[in-house]
Amino acid sequence: MSKTSEELDNVLDITPVEATVEEVTKKPTKKPLVISNKSEDQEKDYQYARAHLYDIVEKMQETLNSAMDVAAETEHPRAFEVAFQGARNAADVVEKISDLHKKMKDLETEEVKVQQNNTQNVFMSGSTADLLKMLKNQNDK
């Protein structure tokens, strides 16, 4: 300790304490890998999005009612403009709900749909003149 530190300790009536250092080791915390079912995740996400959209519509409806009351009381053009803008936004959210249903239906049909790739390889031995004659004969029939 230096002389000035000792003098300060005496003036402030402090007894020095030896510092102890403890080594802290951080244990790695790994989250377990969660394997989920894709269809279950889609259903959860759909229900979550649907619930939030309904919540938004309800809050917008309350706000719209308040805005309409203010517009009716003040008869100010800007108040009516704000109320109509709120109505338009509420209608957009309702449209998003119907889009959500359509997207969910598309996802369900996509899972059911089986893609078929039919590839036909045709091999012909002969010249191009033979091929043209064969095609001409087939067109004549």
C-alpha positions as CSV (number, residue, x, y, z in Angstrom):
1,M,0.0,0.0,0.0
2,S,1.2,3.5,-0.7
3,K,1.8,6.2,1.9
4,T,-1.1,8.3,0.7
5,S,-3.5,5.3,0.9
6,E,-2.5,4.7,4.5
7,E,-3.0,8.4,5.3
8,L,-6.5,8.4,3.8
9,D,-7.3,5.2,5.7
10,N,-6.3,6.9,8.9
11,V,-8.2,10.1,8.1
12,L,-11.4,8.3,7.1
13,D,-11.0,5.8,9.9
14,I,-11.0,2.8,7.6
15,T,-9.3,-0.5,8.1
16,P,-7.9,-1.9,4.9
17,V,-9.3,-5.3,3.8
18,E,-7.3,-7.8,1.7
19,A,-9.1,-8.4,-1.6
20,T,-9.8,-12.0,-2.4
21,V,-10.2,-13.2,-6.0
22,E,-12.3,-16.2,-6.7
23,E,-12.2,-17.8,-10.1
24,V,-15.6,-18.1,-11.6
25,T,-16.2,-20.6,-14.4
26,K,-19.1,-20.2,-16.6
27,K,-20.8,-23.5,-17.4
28,P,-22.1,-23.6,-20.9
29,T,-25.8,-23.9,-21.0
30,K,-27.1,-25.6,-24.0
31,K,-30.7,-25.7,-24.8
32,P,-31.9,-29.1,-25.8
33,L,-32.8,-29.5,-29.4
34,V,-36.6,-29.5,-29.8
35,I,-37.9,-31.4,-32.7
36,S,-41.4,-30.3,-33.6
37,N,-44.0,-31.4,-36.0
38,K,-44.4,-29.0,-38.9
39,S,-48.2,-29.3,-39.0
40,E,-48.5,-28.7,-35.3
41,D,-46.3,-25.6,-35.6
42,Q,-48.4,-24.3,-38.5
43,E,-51.6,-24.8,-36.5
44,K,-50.1,-23.0,-33.4
45,D,-48.9,-20.1,-35.6
46,Y,-52.3,-19.9,-37.3
47,Q,-54.1,-19.8,-33.9
48,Y,-51.6,-17.2,-32.6
49,A,-51.9,-15.0,-35.6
50,R,-55.7,-15.3,-35.7
51,A,-56.0,-14.4,-32.0
52,H,-53.8,-11.4,-32.4
53,L,-55.7,-10.2,-35.4
54,Y,-59.0,-10.5,-33.6
55,D,-57.5,-8.6,-30.6
56,I,-56.4,-5.8,-33.0
57,V,-59.8,-5.6,-34.6
58,E,-61.5,-5.3,-31.2
59,K,-59.2,-2.6,-30.1
60,M,-59.6,-0.8,-33.4
61,Q,-63.3,-1.0,-33.0
62,E,-63.2,0.7,-29.6
63,T,-60.9,3.4,-30.9
64,L,-63.1,3.9,-33.9
65,N,-66.2,4.3,-31.7
66,S,-64.3,6.9,-29.7
67,A,-63.1,8.7,-32.8
68,M,-66.7,8.8,-34.2
69,D,-67.9,10.3,-30.9
70,V,-65.3,13.0,-31.0
71,A,-66.0,13.7,-34.7
72,A,-69.8,14.0,-34.0
73,E,-69.2,16.3,-31.0
74,T,-66.7,18.6,-32.7
75,E,-68.0,18.4,-36.2
76,H,-64.4,19.1,-37.3
77,P,-63.4,17.8,-40.8
78,R,-60.1,16.4,-39.5
79,A,-61.9,14.4,-36.8
80,F,-64.1,12.8,-39.5
81,E,-61.0,12.1,-41.6
82,V,-59.2,10.4,-38.7
83,A,-62.4,8.3,-38.0
84,F,-62.7,7.2,-41.6
85,Q,-59.0,6.3,-41.8
86,G,-59.5,4.2,-38.7
87,A,-62.4,2.4,-40.3
88,R,-60.3,1.7,-43.4
89,N,-57.5,0.3,-41.3
90,A,-60.0,-1.9,-39.4
91,A,-61.3,-3.2,-42.7
92,D,-57.8,-4.0,-43.8
93,V,-57.2,-6.1,-40.6
94,V,-60.5,-8.0,-41.2
95,E,-59.2,-8.6,-44.8
96,K,-56.0,-10.0,-43.4
97,I,-58.0,-12.5,-41.3
98,S,-59.7,-13.8,-44.5
99,D,-56.2,-13.9,-46.2
100,L,-55.0,-15.9,-43.2
101,H,-57.7,-18.5,-43.8
102,K,-56.9,-18.7,-47.5
103,K,-53.1,-19.1,-46.8
104,M,-53.9,-21.9,-44.2
105,K,-56.1,-23.7,-46.7
106,D,-53.4,-23.4,-49.3
107,L,-50.8,-24.9,-46.9
108,E,-53.2,-27.8,-46.1
109,T,-53.8,-28.6,-49.8
110,E,-50.1,-28.3,-50.5
111,E,-49.4,-31.1,-48.0
112,V,-52.0,-33.3,-49.6
113,K,-51.0,-32.6,-53.2
114,V,-48.7,-35.2,-54.7
115,Q,-46.5,-34.0,-57.5
116,Q,-46.2,-36.4,-60.4
117,N,-43.4,-36.0,-62.9
118,N,-44.0,-38.1,-66.0
119,T,-41.0,-38.1,-68.2
120,Q,-41.1,-40.0,-71.4
121,N,-37.9,-40.6,-73.2
122,V,-38.3,-41.6,-76.8
123,F,-35.5,-43.2,-78.7
124,M,-35.5,-43.5,-82.4
125,S,-33.0,-45.2,-84.5
126,G,-32.9,-43.7,-88.0
127,S,-32.2,-40.5,-89.8
128,T,-34.1,-37.2,-89.5
129,A,-35.6,-37.9,-92.9
130,D,-37.2,-41.1,-91.5
131,L,-38.5,-39.1,-88.5
132,L,-40.1,-36.5,-90.8
133,K,-41.7,-39.2,-93.0
134,M,-43.1,-40.9,-89.9
135,L,-44.5,-37.6,-88.6
136,K,-46.0,-36.7,-91.9
137,N,-47.7,-40.1,-92.1
138,Q,-49.1,-39.6,-88.6
139,N,-50.5,-36.2,-89.5
140,D,-52.1,-37.6,-92.7
141,K,-54.1,-40.2,-90.7
